[in-house]
Amino acid sequence: MMIDSGSLPPLNTLRVFEAVARHLSFTQAAKELHVTQAAVSHQIKSLEDHLGIKLFSRIKRRVLMTEEAQMLLPAVISAFSSIQEALEVIREHDAEQTLTVSLTPQFASNWLSFRIGSFYKRHPDINLHLQISSQEPDFVYGKTDLGVYWGSGNWEGLQSERLMTLEYTPFCSPELLDQEQSLKHPLQLANYRLLHEFNYEKWKAWLRHAGADEVRFKRGSIFEDTNLLIHAAIDAKGVALCGLEMVQEHLESGRLIRLFDESILSQQGYYVVFPREALERPLVSLFRDWLMEETLGNPEEENMAETETMSKNSIMELA
């Protein structure tokens, strides 16, 4: 297949776009790329002109992604990852210093992307190949060393260790509360559009746990992608029920706010998965230990915290 290079935007504009989309901030993207904010704005304007679409909008000093930008971002992330992998192969780096990790899009975009810098800083000589995929683990033909997947921990012939359980609770943009009446009690959710992840079941379980069964949950929008759900909430399109661990960066930045103390825990979770003999490779063991450290911290403290949290929350099983 011949690619029409004239139809593709300059690579640097896509690099700048990915940084702005990840941070939802021109200022933070400029700091990361070591350029001025004016240079970032120029690159984004150039990309928008090339594509003939608007990628970002500003509302009350906040940067929001358009629907077109949300569609473009996963493809850009995947493309850069593929380019990086191809370049590493071409340069023929020592295979012993190369680690290939497969990740789900949700985990990669909403958790790993904000923390992977600490791994690079600690291990600058390791060539890390990140494969973004929603497919089941493939350690034979996919040439993957280990992966992070969502499930119950039962993958035939593979070893798995639980990284995290998601704590589901409602979030929304502060802007939504500015536009609508106050939201002090779960029953008042009847006045808001609900944003659903994959199906209605999570909202149904949470409303029951919060004592708001009478709120009609089969309404609003269903998103087949967690990234789109989160950005819809940031864009003040409604109230989203999402894993607390997946929106931590947006909570800290103030783009999203947590509405209630009530939460429910997923029965499934994210697992690090690998062939049983994989830990014989030092790099596999090293990355697995780093993941555990980032997600669990002190194992004894985590076990105590998890026991306490589970005693206060309902448990739900995700489809």
C-alpha positions as CSV (number, residue, x, y, z in Angstrom):
1,M,0.0,0.0,0.0
2,M,1.4,3.4,-1.0
3,I,1.1,6.1,1.5
4,D,0.4,9.6,0.2
5,S,2.9,11.6,2.3
6,G,1.3,14.8,1.2
7,S,-1.9,14.0,3.1
8,L,0.0,13.4,6.3
9,P,0.7,16.3,8.8
10,P,4.2,17.0,9.9
11,L,5.4,14.5,12.6
12,N,6.3,17.3,15.0
13,T,2.8,18.7,15.0
14,L,1.4,15.3,16.0
15,R,4.0,15.0,18.8
16,V,2.9,18.4,20.1
17,F,-0.8,17.4,19.8
18,E,-0.2,14.2,21.9
19,A,1.5,16.2,24.6
20,V,-1.3,18.8,24.8
21,A,-4.0,16.1,24.7
22,R,-2.3,14.2,27.5
23,H,-1.9,17.2,29.8
24,L,-4.9,19.2,28.6
25,S,-2.6,22.1,29.0
26,F,-0.5,24.1,26.5
27,T,1.7,25.3,29.3
28,Q,2.5,21.8,30.6
29,A,3.0,20.5,27.1
30,A,5.5,23.3,26.4
31,K,7.4,22.5,29.6
32,E,7.6,18.8,28.7
33,L,8.8,19.5,25.1
34,H,11.2,22.3,26.3
35,V,9.7,24.9,23.9
36,T,7.6,28.1,24.5
37,Q,3.9,28.0,24.8
38,A,3.7,30.2,21.7
39,A,5.5,27.4,19.8
40,V,3.0,24.8,21.0
41,S,0.1,27.0,20.0
42,H,1.7,27.5,16.5
43,Q,2.1,23.8,16.0
44,I,-1.4,23.0,17.0
45,K,-2.8,25.7,14.7
46,S,-0.7,24.3,11.9
47,L,-2.1,20.8,12.5
48,E,-5.7,22.1,12.7
49,D,-5.1,24.0,9.4
50,H,-3.7,20.9,7.8
51,L,-6.6,18.7,8.9
52,G,-9.3,21.3,8.5
53,I,-10.7,20.6,11.9
54,K,-10.7,22.1,15.4
55,L,-8.7,20.0,18.0
56,F,-9.0,22.0,21.2
57,S,-11.3,24.6,22.7
58,R,-10.8,26.9,25.7
59,I,-13.6,27.3,28.2
60,K,-13.0,29.3,31.4
61,R,-9.2,29.0,31.1
62,R,-9.5,25.2,30.6
63,V,-8.3,23.3,27.5
64,L,-10.8,20.7,26.2
65,M,-10.5,18.2,23.4
66,T,-13.0,18.2,20.6
67,E,-14.6,15.0,19.5
68,E,-12.3,14.8,16.5
69,A,-9.2,15.1,18.8
70,Q,-10.5,12.3,21.0
71,M,-10.8,10.1,17.9
72,L,-7.3,11.0,16.7
73,L,-5.4,10.6,20.0
74,P,-5.4,6.7,20.3
75,A,-4.2,6.4,16.7
76,V,-1.3,8.9,17.4
77,I,-0.3,7.1,20.6
78,S,-0.3,3.8,18.8
79,A,1.6,5.2,15.8
80,F,4.4,6.8,18.0
81,S,4.7,3.5,19.9
82,S,5.1,1.6,16.6
83,I,7.6,4.1,15.3
84,Q,9.7,3.8,18.5
85,E,9.6,0.0,18.3
86,A,10.7,0.0,14.6
87,L,13.6,2.5,15.3
88,E,14.8,0.4,18.1
89,V,14.9,-2.7,15.9
90,I,16.7,-0.8,13.2
91,R,19.3,0.4,15.6
92,E,19.9,-3.3,16.7
93,H,20.0,-2.6,20.4
94,D,21.1,-5.5,22.6
95,A,18.1,-7.8,22.9
96,E,18.9,-8.3,26.6
97,Q,18.2,-4.6,27.2
98,T,14.9,-4.5,25.4
99,L,11.6,-5.2,27.1
100,T,8.2,-5.5,25.3
101,V,5.1,-4.8,27.3
102,S,1.5,-5.1,26.2
103,L,-1.0,-2.7,27.8
104,T,-4.7,-2.0,27.4
105,P,-5.5,1.5,26.1
106,Q,-7.3,2.5,29.3
107,F,-4.4,1.5,31.6
108,A,-1.8,3.0,29.3
109,S,-3.5,6.4,28.7
110,N,-5.0,7.0,32.2
111,W,-2.5,5.4,34.5
112,L,0.9,4.4,33.0
113,S,1.4,7.6,30.9
114,F,1.6,9.7,34.0
115,R,4.1,7.4,35.8
116,I,6.3,5.8,33.2
117,G,8.7,8.7,33.5
118,S,9.9,7.5,36.8
119,F,10.9,4.1,35.2
120,Y,12.8,5.8,32.4
121,K,14.6,8.0,35.0
122,R,15.5,5.0,37.1
123,H,16.5,2.8,34.1
124,P,17.7,5.0,31.3
125,D,19.5,2.2,29.5
126,I,16.5,-0.1,29.1
127,N,14.7,0.0,25.7
128,L,11.0,-0.2,26.6
129,H,8.6,-1.1,23.8
130,L,4.9,-0.4,24.7
131,Q,2.3,-2.2,22.7
132,I,-1.2,-0.8,23.1
133,S,-3.8,-3.5,22.5
134,S,-7.2,-4.6,23.6
135,Q,-6.5,-8.2,22.5
136,E,-6.0,-11.2,24.8
137,P,-2.4,-11.9,25.9
138,D,-0.2,-13.4,23.1
139,F,3.3,-14.3,24.3
140,V,4.0,-16.7,21.4
141,Y,3.4,-14.7,18.2
142,G,3.2,-11.3,19.7
143,K,6.8,-11.4,21.1
144,T,5.6,-9.9,24.3
145,D,7.5,-10.2,27.5
146,L,4.7,-9.3,29.9
147,G,1.4,-7.4,29.8
148,V,-1.1,-5.6,32.0
149,Y,-4.7,-6.8,31.3
150,W,-8.2,-6.4,32.9
151,G,-9.8,-9.6,34.1
152,S,-10.2,-12.1,36.9
153,G,-6.6,-13.4,36.8
154,N,-7.4,-16.6,35.0
155,W,-5.3,-16.9,31.9
156,E,-4.5,-20.5,31.0
157,G,-0.8,-21.4,31.0
158,L,0.2,-17.9,32.3
159,Q,1.1,-16.5,35.6
160,S,-0.8,-13.4,36.8
161,E,-0.5,-11.1,39.8
162,R,-3.1,-8.5,40.7
163,L,-2.0,-4.9,40.4
164,M,-5.1,-2.9,41.4
165,T,-8.9,-3.1,42.0
166,L,-10.8,-0.1,40.8
167,E,-12.9,2.0,43.2
168,Y,-15.9,3.4,41.3
169,T,-17.5,6.6,42.4
170,P,-19.1,9.6,40.5
171,F,-17.1,12.4,39.0
172,C,-17.9,15.5,37.0
173,S,-16.5,18.8,35.8
174,P,-16.7,21.7,38.2
175,E,-18.2,23.6,35.2
176,L,-21.2,21.2,35.2
177,L,-22.0,22.3,38.8
178,D,-21.7,25.9,37.8
179,Q,-24.4,25.4,35.1
180,E,-26.8,23.2,37.0
181,Q,-28.4,23.2,40.5
182,S,-26.4,22.0,43.5
183,L,-25.6,18.3,43.8
184,K,-25.5,17.4,47.5
185,H,-27.3,14.0,47.6
186,P,-27.2,11.0,45.3
187,L,-31.0,11.4,44.7
188,Q,-30.3,14.7,42.9
189,L,-28.5,12.8,40.2
190,A,-32.0,12.4,38.7
191,N,-31.4,16.0,37.4
192,Y,-28.2,15.2,35.6
193,R,-27.2,13.2,32.5
194,L,-25.4,10.0,33.5
195,L,-22.3,8.9,31.5
196,H,-21.9,5.1,31.4
197,E,-18.8,2.9,30.8
198,F,-19.7,0.0,28.5
199,N,-23.1,-0.7,30.1
200,Y,-25.6,0.4,32.7
201,E,-24.6,-2.1,35.4
202,K,-22.0,0.1,37.3
203,W,-24.5,3.0,37.8
204,K,-27.2,0.5,38.8
205,A,-24.9,-1.0,41.5
206,W,-23.6,2.3,42.8
207,L,-27.1,3.9,43.1
208,R,-28.3,0.9,45.0
209,H,-25.3,1.1,47.3
210,A,-25.8,4.9,47.8
211,G,-29.5,4.4,48.7
212,A,-30.8,6.1,45.5
213,D,-32.5,3.1,43.8
214,E,-35.3,5.4,42.6
215,V,-33.0,7.3,40.4
216,R,-33.5,6.1,36.8
217,F,-30.2,4.7,35.6
218,K,-31.0,3.6,32.1
219,R,-30.5,7.0,30.5
220,G,-27.6,9.2,29.3
221,S,-24.7,8.0,27.1
222,I,-22.8,4.7,27.0
223,F,-19.1,4.9,26.0
224,E,-17.3,1.8,24.7
225,D,-14.0,3.5,25.6
226,T,-12.9,4.8,29.0
227,N,-10.8,7.6,27.6
228,L,-13.9,9.0,25.8
229,L,-16.0,8.7,29.0
230,I,-13.4,10.6,31.0
231,H,-13.1,13.4,28.4
232,A,-16.9,13.7,28.1
233,A,-17.0,14.3,31.9
234,I,-14.2,16.8,31.6
235,D,-16.2,18.5,28.8
236,A,-19.1,18.8,31.3
237,K,-21.4,16.5,29.2
238,G,-22.6,14.8,32.4
239,V,-21.7,12.8,35.5
240,A,-19.5,9.8,35.0
241,L,-19.0,6.7,37.1
242,C,-15.4,5.8,36.7
243,G,-12.5,4.1,38.5
244,L,-10.9,6.5,40.9
245,E,-7.4,5.2,40.0
246,M,-8.0,6.2,36.3
247,V,-8.8,9.9,37.0
248,Q,-6.3,10.7,39.7
249,E,-4.4,13.2,37.5
250,H,-7.6,15.0,36.5
251,L,-8.7,15.2,40.2
252,E,-5.3,16.7,41.2
253,S,-5.5,19.2,38.4
254,G,-9.1,20.2,39.2
255,R,-10.5,19.2,35.8
256,L,-12.7,16.7,37.6
257,I,-14.2,16.6,41.1
258,R,-15.4,13.7,43.2
259,L,-19.0,14.1,44.2
260,F,-19.7,11.6,47.0
261,D,-17.9,9.5,49.6
262,E,-19.8,6.4,48.5
263,S,-18.0,4.0,46.2
264,I,-18.0,0.4,45.0
265,L,-15.1,-1.9,44.2
266,S,-14.7,-4.0,41.1
267,Q,-14.4,-7.7,41.6
268,Q,-12.1,-7.9,38.5
269,G,-9.0,-5.8,38.3
270,Y,-5.8,-5.1,36.4
271,Y,-3.2,-7.9,36.4
272,V,0.4,-8.1,35.3
273,V,0.5,-11.3,33.2
274,F,3.5,-13.2,31.9
275,P,4.7,-16.8,31.0
276,R,5.8,-18.7,34.0
277,E,9.5,-18.7,32.9
278,A,9.5,-15.0,32.1
279,L,10.8,-13.9,35.5
280,E,14.0,-15.7,34.7
281,R,14.8,-12.6,32.6
282,P,16.0,-9.8,34.9
283,L,14.3,-7.1,32.8
284,V,10.9,-8.8,33.2
285,S,11.3,-9.1,36.9
286,L,12.5,-5.5,37.2
287,F,9.5,-4.0,35.3
288,R,7.1,-6.2,37.2
289,D,8.6,-5.1,40.5
290,W,8.3,-1.5,39.4
291,L,4.6,-1.9,38.6
292,M,4.0,-3.5,41.9
293,E,5.8,-0.7,43.7
294,E,3.8,2.0,41.8
295,T,0.4,0.4,42.4
296,L,0.8,-1.3,45.8
297,G,3.5,0.6,47.6
298,N,4.2,-1.2,50.9
299,P,2.5,-4.6,50.5
300,E,1.6,-4.9,54.2
301,E,0.1,-1.4,54.4
302,E,-1.8,-2.1,51.2
303,N,-3.3,-5.3,52.5
304,M,-4.5,-3.6,55.6
305,A,-5.9,-0.7,53.6
306,E,-7.6,-3.0,51.1
307,T,-9.3,-5.0,53.9
308,E,-10.6,-1.8,55.5
309,T,-11.8,-0.4,52.2
310,M,-13.6,-3.6,51.2
311,S,-15.4,-3.6,54.5
312,K,-16.9,-0.1,53.7
313,N,-17.7,-0.7,50.0
314,S,-19.9,-2.9,47.9
315,I,-18.3,-5.4,45.5
316,M,-19.4,-5.5,41.9
317,E,-18.4,-7.7,39.0
318,L,-17.7,-6.1,35.7
319,A,-18.9,-7.7,32.5
